Amino acid sequence: MTMSTEQAAWFQSTFTRLVDNVDQALMGKHEVVGLVVATMLAEGHVLLEDAPGTGKTSLARALAATVKGTSSRIQFTPDLLPSDVTGVTIYDQNAHSFDFHHGPIFASIVLADEINRASPKTQSALLEVMEESKVTVDGTTHDVGRPFLVIATQNPIEQAGTYRLPEAQLDRFLIKTSIGYPTLEVTERILAGSAERNTAASLTPIITTSAIADMADLAATCHVDQAVLRYVAELAEATRTDTGTRVGVSVRGAISMVRLAKVWAAANGRHYVTPDDVKLLAPHVWTHRLVIDAEAEFAGTTADTVIERVLGAVAAPLNRA
């Protein structure tokens, strides 16, 4: 079943209300909030590369409050263990049975703060849950439920004592973006309300977690023309053959683009995806998946320039329903 025009209009209205509500806590970051909400509805995850104190925790709390969900914050450090993230099975002597104690990963919105400070072993604890929304401990699988969104952060400046995220880990993030510092006017408004430390607590819930799951299912029915699918495939292939890359966009990356484009189209009141949706989302969905060739990087090539070059080289199909 394909999404109808009426359903697309309802989706757009609800999506706008969600974004507006979350943006009350961040003030002036409407575009970033829109991308994060769209990622949640596409059932993906977000990597925020930002300086400290830009509102990453506020974003996670506000999003959880808006969807009547739970939130948790995991501070990644070098001594953090995988079981500190996923949970652990403990033997109950009274009941003579093993009980699973859920870790902080079992929440609707999980903030993985400074994820690159944890060891690769601990980082790998997120691989299964980010891909399959479930955790396997001692041979038993536990579902984390819906919605499930990991917002991971890393500091682009302080790199001492950090571990670079491997390509397999990066590929599991649907988008990479940043919140950035607010404008002067917004900063003044934030300072005026600085007495309220947790602005997310005052937000009015807009929707339930079960309704968010329904919205995600509805977005998946958004129509994608065969020509647009071909366009995404050609763009992904072009990143692999580009002279500036060693590793291009994976098949998972192409699938992620289609999933997010469906949500983005519905969020704009359309029941079909256009090539312009793909062009707009490409820098957010694909730049972190590229591995730039060392010589090309030395010459000034970046992931952004490769995406820009590919978008200019591959002909887009005509927009149509």
C-alpha positions as CSV (number, residue, x, y, z in Angstrom):
1,M,0.0,0.0,0.0
2,T,1.3,3.4,-1.0
3,M,0.9,6.5,1.2
4,S,-2.1,8.7,0.1
5,T,-2.2,12.5,-0.3
6,E,-4.3,12.8,2.8
7,Q,-1.9,10.7,4.8
8,A,1.1,12.8,3.6
9,A,-0.7,16.0,4.7
10,W,-1.3,14.5,8.2
11,F,2.3,13.3,8.4
12,Q,3.6,16.8,7.5
13,S,1.4,18.4,10.1
14,T,2.5,16.0,12.9
15,F,6.1,16.2,11.9
16,T,6.1,20.0,12.0
17,R,4.5,19.9,15.5
18,L,7.2,17.5,16.7
19,V,10.0,19.6,15.3
20,D,8.6,22.9,16.7
21,N,8.2,21.3,20.1
22,V,11.8,20.0,20.3
23,D,13.1,23.3,19.0
24,Q,11.7,25.1,22.0
25,A,14.6,23.5,24.0
26,L,17.3,24.2,21.5
27,M,16.0,27.6,20.1
28,G,16.9,28.4,16.5
29,K,18.1,24.9,15.4
30,H,15.0,24.0,13.4
31,E,16.9,22.4,10.5
32,V,19.0,20.2,12.7
33,V,16.0,19.1,14.8
34,G,14.2,18.3,11.6
35,L,17.0,16.0,10.4
36,V,17.1,14.3,13.8
37,V,13.4,13.7,14.0
38,A,13.4,12.4,10.4
39,T,16.2,10.1,11.3
40,M,14.2,8.7,14.2
41,L,11.2,8.1,11.9
42,A,13.5,6.4,9.4
43,E,14.6,4.2,12.3
44,G,18.3,5.3,12.0
45,H,20.8,6.9,14.3
46,V,22.6,10.2,14.5
47,L,26.3,11.1,14.8
48,L,26.8,14.6,16.1
49,E,30.3,16.0,15.7
50,D,30.2,19.1,17.9
51,A,32.0,21.1,20.5
52,P,30.9,20.7,24.1
53,G,28.0,22.8,25.4
54,T,26.0,23.1,22.2
55,G,22.9,21.4,23.4
56,K,23.3,17.7,22.6
57,T,21.9,16.5,25.9
58,S,19.1,19.0,25.6
59,L,18.2,17.6,22.2
60,A,18.0,14.1,23.5
61,R,15.9,15.0,26.5
62,A,13.6,17.2,24.5
63,L,13.0,14.5,21.9
64,A,12.2,11.9,24.5
65,A,9.8,14.3,26.3
66,T,8.1,15.1,23.0
67,V,7.4,11.5,22.1
68,K,6.6,10.4,25.7
69,G,9.6,8.1,25.6
70,T,12.5,7.4,27.9
71,S,16.0,8.8,27.6
72,S,19.4,7.7,28.9
73,R,22.9,9.2,28.7
74,I,26.0,7.0,28.5
75,Q,29.3,8.8,29.2
76,F,31.8,6.9,27.1
77,T,35.2,6.6,28.8
78,P,38.3,4.4,28.2
79,D,37.3,2.1,31.1
80,L,33.7,1.6,30.1
81,L,32.8,-2.0,29.5
82,P,30.4,-3.5,26.9
83,S,28.2,-4.8,29.8
84,D,28.0,-1.2,31.1
85,V,26.1,-0.4,27.9
86,T,24.1,-3.5,27.1
87,G,23.4,-4.9,30.6
88,V,24.4,-8.0,32.5
89,T,23.0,-11.3,33.6
90,I,23.2,-11.9,37.3
91,Y,22.4,-15.1,39.2
92,D,19.6,-14.7,41.8
93,Q,20.4,-17.0,44.7
94,N,16.9,-16.8,46.2
95,A,15.1,-17.6,43.0
96,H,17.8,-19.9,41.7
97,S,17.7,-18.3,38.3
98,F,19.6,-15.8,36.1
99,D,18.1,-12.3,35.8
100,F,19.0,-9.9,33.1
101,H,19.6,-6.4,34.3
102,H,19.0,-3.9,31.5
103,G,21.7,-1.5,30.6
104,P,21.2,2.2,29.6
105,I,20.9,1.2,26.0
106,F,17.3,0.2,26.7
107,A,15.7,3.6,26.2
108,S,13.8,5.4,23.4
109,I,16.5,8.0,23.0
110,V,20.1,7.1,24.0
111,L,22.8,9.8,24.1
112,A,26.2,8.1,23.6
113,D,28.3,11.0,24.8
114,E,31.9,11.2,23.4
115,I,31.6,7.7,21.8
116,N,35.2,7.9,20.5
117,R,36.6,7.9,24.0
118,A,35.6,4.3,24.6
119,S,37.7,1.4,23.5
120,P,36.9,-0.4,20.2
121,K,35.6,-3.4,22.3
122,T,33.0,-1.2,24.0
123,Q,32.1,0.6,20.8
124,S,31.4,-2.8,19.2
125,A,28.7,-3.4,21.8
126,L,26.6,-0.9,19.8
127,L,26.9,-2.7,16.5
128,E,24.1,-5.2,16.9
129,V,21.7,-3.0,18.7
130,M,22.1,-0.1,16.2
131,E,21.5,-2.4,13.2
132,E,18.9,-4.8,14.6
133,S,17.3,-3.0,17.6
134,K,18.1,-5.9,19.9
135,V,20.8,-7.0,22.3
136,T,22.1,-10.5,22.7
137,V,23.6,-11.3,26.2
138,D,24.6,-14.8,27.2
139,G,22.8,-16.2,24.2
140,T,19.5,-14.5,25.0
141,T,18.1,-11.8,22.7
142,H,16.4,-8.7,24.2
143,D,14.5,-6.2,22.1
144,V,15.0,-2.5,22.8
145,G,11.6,-1.5,21.5
146,R,10.4,1.3,19.2
147,P,11.3,4.0,18.7
148,F,15.0,3.5,19.3
149,L,17.4,6.3,18.4
150,V,21.1,6.5,19.3
151,I,22.5,10.1,19.3
152,A,26.3,9.7,19.5
153,T,28.6,12.6,19.9
154,Q,32.3,13.2,19.4
155,N,34.4,16.2,19.9
156,P,36.1,17.3,16.7
157,I,38.8,19.2,18.6
158,E,40.1,17.2,21.5
159,Q,41.4,14.0,20.0
160,A,43.9,13.0,22.7
161,G,42.9,9.7,24.3
162,T,40.3,8.9,21.7
163,Y,39.7,6.0,19.4
164,R,38.8,6.6,15.8
165,L,35.4,5.1,14.9
166,P,35.9,2.3,12.4
167,E,34.1,2.3,9.0
168,A,31.7,-0.4,10.1
169,Q,30.6,1.7,13.1
170,L,30.3,4.9,11.0
171,D,28.2,3.1,8.4
172,R,25.5,2.4,11.1
173,F,24.8,6.1,11.6
174,L,22.2,7.2,9.2
175,I,23.3,10.8,9.3
176,K,26.2,12.9,10.6
177,T,25.5,16.5,11.4
178,S,26.2,19.1,14.0
179,I,24.1,21.5,16.1
180,G,26.6,24.4,16.1
181,Y,26.6,27.5,18.2
182,P,23.5,29.7,18.3
183,T,23.2,33.2,16.9
184,L,23.8,36.2,19.1
185,E,20.1,36.9,19.4
186,V,19.3,33.2,20.4
187,T,22.2,33.2,22.8
188,E,20.7,36.2,24.6
189,R,17.4,34.4,24.9
190,I,19.1,31.3,26.3
191,L,21.0,33.4,28.9
192,A,17.7,35.1,29.9
193,G,16.2,31.7,30.7
194,S,19.4,30.2,32.2
195,A,17.7,29.8,35.6
196,E,15.8,26.8,34.1
197,R,18.5,24.1,33.8
198,N,16.3,21.4,32.2
199,T,14.0,23.1,29.6
200,A,13.0,19.6,28.2
201,A,11.1,18.9,31.5
202,S,8.7,21.7,30.7
203,L,7.8,20.5,27.2
204,T,4.4,19.2,26.5
205,P,4.4,15.7,24.9
206,I,3.0,15.7,21.4
207,I,2.7,12.0,20.6
208,T,3.2,8.6,22.1
209,T,6.0,6.1,21.3
210,S,3.5,3.7,19.7
211,A,2.3,6.5,17.4
212,I,5.9,7.3,16.4
213,A,6.2,3.6,15.4
214,D,3.1,4.0,13.3
215,M,4.5,7.1,11.6
216,A,7.7,5.2,10.8
217,D,5.6,2.4,9.2
218,L,3.6,5.0,7.3
219,A,6.7,6.8,6.0
220,A,8.0,3.4,4.7
221,T,5.0,3.4,2.2
222,C,6.0,6.6,0.5
223,H,6.4,6.0,-3.2
224,V,9.9,6.0,-4.8
225,D,10.0,5.9,-8.6
226,Q,12.3,3.4,-10.3
227,A,14.1,6.4,-11.8
228,V,14.9,7.8,-8.4
229,L,16.1,4.4,-7.2
230,R,18.4,4.2,-10.2
231,Y,19.6,7.8,-9.4
232,V,20.6,6.8,-5.9
233,A,22.3,3.7,-7.1
234,E,24.3,5.7,-9.7
235,L,25.3,8.3,-7.1
236,A,26.5,5.5,-4.8
237,E,28.5,3.9,-7.6
238,A,30.0,7.2,-8.6
239,T,31.4,7.7,-5.0
240,R,33.1,4.3,-5.3
241,T,34.8,5.1,-8.7
242,D,35.7,8.7,-7.8
243,T,39.4,9.3,-8.0
244,G,39.4,11.0,-4.5
245,T,38.0,8.0,-2.6
246,R,39.3,4.7,-1.4
247,V,35.9,3.5,-0.1
248,G,32.7,4.9,-1.4
249,V,29.0,4.6,-0.3
250,S,28.0,1.1,0.8
251,V,24.8,-0.7,-0.1
252,R,23.7,0.1,3.5
253,G,24.4,3.7,2.8
254,A,22.2,3.7,-0.4
255,I,19.4,2.0,1.5
256,S,19.7,4.6,4.3
257,M,19.3,7.3,1.7
258,V,16.1,5.8,0.4
259,R,14.7,5.3,3.9
260,L,15.4,8.9,5.0
261,A,14.2,10.4,1.6
262,K,10.8,8.7,2.2
263,V,10.5,10.4,5.6
264,W,11.7,13.7,4.2
265,A,9.2,13.6,1.4
266,A,6.3,12.8,3.7
267,A,7.5,15.6,6.1
268,N,7.1,18.0,3.2
269,G,3.6,16.8,2.5
270,R,4.4,14.6,-0.5
271,H,3.6,10.9,-0.9
272,Y,6.5,10.5,-3.3
273,V,10.3,11.1,-3.3
274,T,12.0,13.5,-5.7
275,P,15.6,13.7,-6.8
276,D,15.8,17.0,-5.0
277,D,15.2,15.1,-1.7
278,V,18.2,12.9,-2.5
279,K,20.4,15.9,-3.4
280,L,19.5,17.8,-0.1
281,L,20.1,14.8,2.1
282,A,23.3,13.4,0.4
283,P,25.8,15.5,2.4
284,H,24.2,14.4,5.7
285,V,23.8,10.7,4.8
286,W,26.9,10.0,2.9
287,T,29.9,12.2,3.8
288,H,30.8,10.2,6.9
289,R,30.7,6.9,4.9
290,L,33.5,7.9,2.5
291,V,37.2,7.1,3.0
292,I,39.2,9.7,1.2
293,D,42.4,8.7,-0.6
294,A,45.5,9.9,1.3
295,E,47.0,11.7,-1.7
296,A,43.7,13.3,-2.7
297,E,43.2,14.4,0.9
298,F,46.6,16.0,1.0
299,A,45.7,17.9,-2.2
300,G,42.6,19.3,-0.5
301,T,39.9,16.8,-1.3
302,T,37.2,16.3,1.4
303,A,34.1,14.1,1.6
304,D,32.0,17.2,1.0
305,T,33.8,18.0,-2.3
306,V,33.4,14.4,-3.4
307,I,29.7,14.4,-2.8
308,E,29.4,17.8,-4.5
309,R,31.3,16.5,-7.5
310,V,29.2,13.4,-7.7
311,L,26.0,15.3,-7.6
312,G,27.2,17.5,-10.4
313,A,28.3,14.6,-12.5
314,V,25.4,12.2,-12.3
315,A,22.3,13.4,-14.2
316,A,19.1,13.5,-12.1
317,P,15.8,12.3,-13.5
318,L,13.0,14.7,-13.9
319,N,10.9,15.4,-10.8
320,R,7.6,13.5,-11.0
321,A,5.1,11.7,-8.8
